[in-house]
């Protein structure tokens, strides 16, 4: 196992998927030991992302209970160490994502909540 943490975000066309993707992208830019895994490309057999998921600890950042990133990665024989449910996390923080394809001020606050939770999870795994 590598020292990297791989984040796979929801790709759903809903506000929770949007804030999940922004959170994952931001962290991959801000931290050298965090990589993102494009879950759509993984489903399409893009080797780079499948190998990343197979060879590192993976946190799936799910928009809902369906856990699509984990289900897709399972078909590629990759394991998810932790499933983060964005919907539950935001509800716990009395927040709700609003925008599907553009981030507004409210959604930036949601992104910060998600990023902080991912960093906490990363320390645990």
N, C-alpha and C positions, 0 to 999 in steps of 0.2 A: 504494500500500500504506500502511496506517495504521501507527502506532507501537504498536498493541496486538498482543498475542499471544493467540491463541484456542486454548483447550484443549478437545479432544473426548475424552471418556472412554468406555470400554467400558460397555455397558449390560447385559452378561451377568449372569445370576443365579448367580454363583460368587464365592468370596472375592476373587479377583483383580479382578473388576469392581467389587466394593464398595470396595476400597482405592483403585482408580483414580478412582472417582467422588468419594470423600472428598478425595483429594489435589487434584483439579481444583477442587472447590468451595472448599476452604480457600485455595488460591492466588488464586482469583478474589476472595475477600473480603480477603485480605491485601495484594494489589497492585492499584493503580489501572490499570496497563497490561496486566492479564491479565483476559480474559473467558472464560466457559465457553460451550460450544456444546452444547445438548442434542441428542445424535445421534438419538434417537428422534423428536423434533420435526422435526429436519432431514429425516429419512426420510419424515415426514408432510407435507412441503412447507411448514413454518412459515418464512415469509420472513425473519423477524428473524435466525434462526440461520444460514440459508443465506447471507444477505448478510454476516453476520459472517465466515463461513468464506471466502467469495469475496474479501473485501476486506482480509484480514489474514493474517499468518503463522499457520499452524495446526500444532500438535503434537497428534498422536493418541496417546492413552494407552490402549493395547490390553491386554486381559487375557490374550490368547494370540496365536498365529501367524495367526489368521484375519483380523486387521486390519479388523474390521467398521466402525469409524468411517471409515477411509479409503475403504473400498468404498462406503459409503453416500454420502459426500461426492463421490466421483467421479460418481455418478449425478446430482448437482446441479451439475456443472461446477466444483467447488471442488477446490483442490489442497492436499495435506498436505505440509508441508516436512519433517516428521520423524515417524517411527513409533517410539514407545517401547513395548517389550514388557515389561509388568509381570512376567510369569512368569520371563523370563530375568533381569531386574534383581534380583528377589528371590532367585532361585537363586544368582546371583553373590555376593550378600550373606549367603548361608546362612540365608535367611528364607523363611517360607511363610505366606501369608495363611490365616486359619482360618475366618472367619465370613462368611456370605453376606449377611445383612441387618442385622447389628449389629457394631459395631467393639469388639474387646476390646483389652487392653493390648498384646498381640502385634501386632495389626493396626495400632494407632497407630504402632508402630515401623516397620512396613512403609510406612505413609503418609509418615512423615518421610523415608525412603529415596527414595521416589518423588518427593516434592516437591523434594528437593535435586537429583535428577537432572533434573527438568523445568527448574529454574532454571539449571542448567548448560547444558542444551540451548538454552534461550531466549537465553543469551549468545552462542551459536554461530551462530544463524540471524538 
